[in-house]
Amino acid sequence: MSSRTKIIVLHMKEIIYTAIFAALGIVLILLLVIMFRPDKGQQQKTDRQYTPGIYTSTLTLNNTNLEVEVAVDQNRINSIRFSNLDETVTAMFPLIQPAIEEIAEQIYDSQSLDDIALPEDTPYTSRIILDAVRDAVEKAAVH
């Protein structure tokens, strides 16, 4: 029996490239697993629980304080409105009432404050209204 010893010559460059590609492959697999695993936060968004009641948040427009009133029951947002909107404010900001009505309609349909499409004619006012609604809903949320 003759046993022949085989000698394999590896260049250091090949070893380094192999190690780098193996590490990149592991990192890529880890990223894919992290990105596509089921998110626990998604379940919480769909199963929101609220303390029933009427919650308010203050919105300031041109030195005028407006109260955004959000009424919720145990798991639904039922109404969103301004509680102290008077004629002078609607005269100064004529698109404020349609903006809150459009935002409220989207929230009623989705029961979520995520992915709300802001009206194109009043994006900044709508953003302020949405932030005030979000503050009031956070007060109502069961943590």
C-alpha positions in Angstrom: 0.0 0.0 0.0 1.4 3.2 -1.0 -0.1 6.3 0.6 0.5 9.4 -1.2 0.4 12.6 0.7 -1.5 15.3 -1.1 -0.3 18.8 -0.5 -2.7 21.6 -1.2 -1.3 25.1 -1.6 -3.6 27.9 -0.6 -2.7 31.5 -1.2 -3.5 33.8 1.7 -5.5 36.0 -0.7 -7.9 33.2 -1.4 -8.4 32.5 2.3 -9.1 36.1 3.0 -11.6 36.4 0.1 -13.4 33.2 1.3 -13.6 34.5 4.9 -15.0 37.9 3.7 -17.6 36.3 1.5 -18.7 33.9 4.2 -19.0 36.7 6.7 -21.1 38.8 4.2 -23.3 35.8 3.5 -24.0 35.3 7.2 -24.7 39.1 7.6 -27.1 39.0 4.6 -29.0 36.0 6.0 -29.3 37.7 9.5 -30.6 40.9 7.9 -33.2 38.9 5.9 -34.3 37.1 9.0 -34.6 40.3 11.0 -36.4 42.2 8.2 -39.0 39.5 7.4 -39.8 38.1 10.8 -43.3 38.8 12.1 -43.4 42.1 14.0 -44.9 42.1 17.5 -45.7 45.9 17.0 -48.1 45.1 14.1 -50.4 43.1 16.4 -50.5 45.9 19.0 -51.6 48.4 16.3 -54.5 46.3 15.2 -55.6 45.4 18.7 -55.5 48.9 20.3 -57.3 49.2 23.6 -58.6 52.5 24.9 -60.0 53.7 28.2 -63.5 54.8 27.1 -64.2 58.5 27.3 -63.6 61.9 25.7 -60.0 63.1 25.5 -58.8 66.5 24.4 -55.6 68.0 23.1 -54.8 71.7 22.5 -53.9 73.0 19.1 -52.6 76.6 18.7 -53.2 78.4 15.5 -52.3 82.1 15.3 -52.4 82.6 19.1 -55.8 80.9 19.2 -56.1 77.7 21.3 -58.4 75.1 19.8 -59.4 71.9 21.6 -59.4 68.8 19.5 -61.9 66.4 21.1 -61.6 62.6 20.5 -64.3 60.3 21.8 -63.3 56.6 22.1 -64.9 53.4 23.4 -63.0 50.3 24.5 -61.5 49.5 21.0 -62.7 52.2 18.6 -62.3 55.9 17.8 -65.8 57.2 17.5 -65.6 60.9 16.9 -63.0 63.6 16.3 -64.0 67.3 16.4 -63.1 70.8 17.5 -64.8 71.5 20.8 -64.4 75.3 20.7 -64.3 76.3 17.1 -66.1 79.6 16.6 -66.8 81.9 13.6 -63.7 84.0 13.9 -61.4 81.0 13.7 -63.3 79.6 10.7 -63.2 83.0 9.1 -59.4 83.2 9.5 -58.9 79.5 8.6 -61.7 78.5 6.3 -60.2 75.1 5.4 -59.7 73.9 9.0 -63.1 72.3 9.4 -62.9 70.4 6.0 -59.4 69.3 6.9 -60.4 67.8 10.3 -63.4 66.1 8.7 -61.3 64.5 6.0 -58.7 63.3 8.5 -61.5 62.0 10.8 -63.1 60.1 8.0 -59.9 58.3 7.2 -59.3 57.5 10.9 -62.9 56.1 11.3 -62.3 53.9 8.3 -58.9 52.5 9.3 -59.1 52.9 13.1 -55.4 53.8 12.9 -53.4 57.0 12.8 -50.8 55.5 10.5 -50.9 56.1 6.7 -53.3 59.0 6.8 -53.3 60.9 3.5 -53.1 64.6 4.2 -55.2 66.9 2.0 -53.1 68.6 -0.6 -54.6 72.0 -0.1 -53.8 72.1 3.6 -50.8 69.9 4.4 -49.4 71.9 7.2 -52.6 72.5 9.0 -53.6 68.9 8.6 -50.3 67.8 10.0 -50.9 69.9 13.1 -54.4 68.6 13.5 -53.2 65.0 13.1 -50.5 65.6 15.8 -53.2 66.9 18.1 -55.4 63.9 17.4 -52.5 61.6 18.0 -51.8 63.3 21.4 -55.5 62.8 22.5 -55.5 59.2 21.3 -52.3 58.5 23.2 -54.0 59.8 26.4 -56.8 57.3 25.8 -54.6 54.3 25.0 -54.2 51.6 27.6 -50.5 51.0 28.1 
